[in-house]
Structure formats: C-alpha cells, structure tokens
C-alpha cells in the first residue's frame, strides 16, 4: 500500500525493508525514486508500504491532480518489482479496485518474461464499480506497455480514454466483488456503470463474497468506546447506551420512544434524497427521534441541519466524522436507517445487527445479503427491507419498523436474532481461501 502522509502508524514498528531502499522506476518520461518500508502492526502482522513523498505526501488519499495516474502506476509496478527484488514468487496478486487494475495486464505482458511469475495468478476485486479510474489516452506512454498497448480496450482508446478498472476486469484470472447480490446487479445496465458487458462476458469467473466485520472492534460485549457493554443475554447495557446517546446529542430522553440512527456519507447513493421527501412528514405524524452523523454534499448537510433546527429535541445532527460517536449511535439506537440506491456491501448494517439495532434497508447489494426480512408471525428475520427506490418504499419501511417496535416482545426476539448472526472475517475469509486454493490448484 502507499505510505500516505495521513497514514496513522501509532503502535506500529516501521523499518526500512532490506534491499528495497533507494529504488527507482522509469514511468513514461518520469524517473520516480521510492523505497519500501515494513510496518509491523500491533497484531503482529505486517504490511509493506511504498514510500514516495513526491506522490503520496498529500492532504488526502486521492486527488484530481494531473499525476493521479502516476501514483497508482507506481503502486502497481513497484508491487511487481518488489517481488523481483525479493525473489518472491506470489501465488496470487489480489488487486483491489482501479488503483491496482493494470497489474493483471502487466503480468501477462511487460513482466511475462520473468519465470518467477510463471505460476502466479491475479484476482481483481470490485469494491464499488462507480469508481473506475478513467484517464485520457494522453497518458498511454506513461503505461510503458510499448507494443502491448494493443491489449488495452481499443474502443476506449479510440474514444480517447483508458479505463484502469476495465483493464483489470479483462485480464485478471478471477473476478470478485463484495456481495453475491452485487455480483448479479453489476451484470445489468442499471448498476454495471458501463462495464456490464465486460462482466457478462466473464461471468464464469465472477464471484460475490460478502465482506466481513472486525468483531474485535465492533462488538457490544467488549466495545470500550460505548457507555455500557451488553450482550444478547444481558441487554440492560443497551438501554443505558440509548439514554447516554440521547443526552449526548441533546435529544429528549423518552424511554418508550424509538430512536433511529444514521451514520453515512451524505451523498445521493445513500438514499438521502428519499429521506428529504419522507422524514419531515413522518416526524410530524409519528413519535420517534433521529441521531445523525455524517458529512458530504452541502444540500444534504443543510437538510439535516434544517430538521434539527425545526425540532432540536427530536433530531440531532453531527456534521463530520466522529469515530466514538459512530459506536455510540450503533449501540444506542433502536433502528439504523440505510436506504441506499445501491450498496456493494455495506458494513453498518452488520454492525447494527451485532449491536441489537434493527436495520431498515433497501433490498440491494450486500444489504439484501446480510439483512433477513422480518416475519412477525414466526418471529424470524433481522430487519426491514423495501424493494423499490422511491418515497413510498421508504415511507412504508420506516412506518413498518415503528409498528413492529410497538410489539416489544416481538421486537426483543428480532433484536436477538440479529445479534447472534456471524459476519466475521473468520467466516467470510474462508470463502476467499477456498477460491484461492482452486485458482492455484492447491
């Protein structure tokens, strides 16, 4: 990974990796110097970081600068050349998103001469297909592909663009994405973002695996950030968390009134436009409170601020990000609202389940794969799902959740259903291990 200047390395031991100092790469007309460090994490695992201040010492992780493509061309090629310097033959290059999208092509072209990689395979994982790394074809020389440039998507090239993610999808040996439903959705025109034809053509090697959750951090039994710990068998702590959260955010503490939590980026994808249309009317008709944490588009920030101004004791809005508060909202809310237009995987709905906070979600992507529809008759399921991305769908979902909350015996059963689900990486990681073993015939 790049050694970004914003990288938090507290508790990590950082040391120069032997034999990987003072290196350089010629990328097009650029001669770029770099070194590689080894970071040992508190867990004992280690990662290698690409140290190149000229490209990575910037205020944010990603930029719109003219050299953005160089930053990830260096990452891709340095990852391969690092293996050469170490004489390490990896079984698999696992490439995440467009930033590593050229590695599968490089392995099959510019570095195919090296027998070190004769058995190496590549896996391309799509985390969000909406971000593809599309650049002007003016950067072609910087790719250093020489006569292998014919392997790029020629229609794109003729149209004056190079798409890093599309390139990875064309040449990786295996394609994965972050939920089974999303793997199906992106093969259609609605969610494929222009890459659905490529994905349909390679559907035989496309697999969806739901992301996992780190329960060492997100678990009410051991969470040191929340006011009180709790578990399925001892829920008194959740009531204390709710009371503390409402006091913290200036909300009227009413024990029997449901609290809906929202922690999100305030962008269109997250369903904020539906909330604009639905929440004001529902707040006037139903008894519930809102605890909102997020930032993003000014229009949406203003919407939640206006809601707060109109009813400060029922709606609280924290603009920005606050890690501690995100844990408090997960632990103290009765419900968690996540009506995304699309959601490749999503993690908050899985955090919510573990914290006994019933998710209200749209049936899409990873939300559909991790939240089970509540059946009041049999007291099964874990959350409320709605299908159609419209005002009526969201209005029904919130109203239905509020109605279910009135039956506290049923509600407590639904809460326990969710808290006992296991979305840990111990479970989900096994799916990757199986795939990787098949890919390298181990």
Order of alpha helices (4+ residues) and beta strands (2+ residues): beta-beta-beta-beta-alpha-alpha-beta-alpha-beta-beta-alpha-beta-alpha-beta-alpha-alpha-beta-alpha-beta-alpha-beta-alpha-beta-alpha-beta-alpha-beta-alpha-beta-alpha-alpha-alpha
